[in-house]
Amino acid sequence: MERTVFFRHMIENEAIPTVGKVTISIGLTDTSSHESILQIIERADQAFYEAKRQGRNKVVVWPYQQDGKIDDLKPNM
């Protein structure tokens, strides 16, 4: 997570020619060998949209839960 936050800060502090300043929202998740790639992507997608919902330019981690109930999870900020 620390590297991801560092990367987000690098993007935020760098001006891009013809565009100017930009920000990035990132959604991360834990994984388990017991789940499919689709389950992992779905959780990462949830984290990404939660980061955008919080006002953009955020990193959110959506943890793996053994029962697989995404709706019951609370993201880590």
Secondary structure, 3 states (H helix, E strand, C coil): CHHHHHHHHHHHCCEECCCEECCCCEEEECCCCCCCHHHHHHHHHHHHHHHHHCCCCCEEEECCCCCCCHHHCCCEC
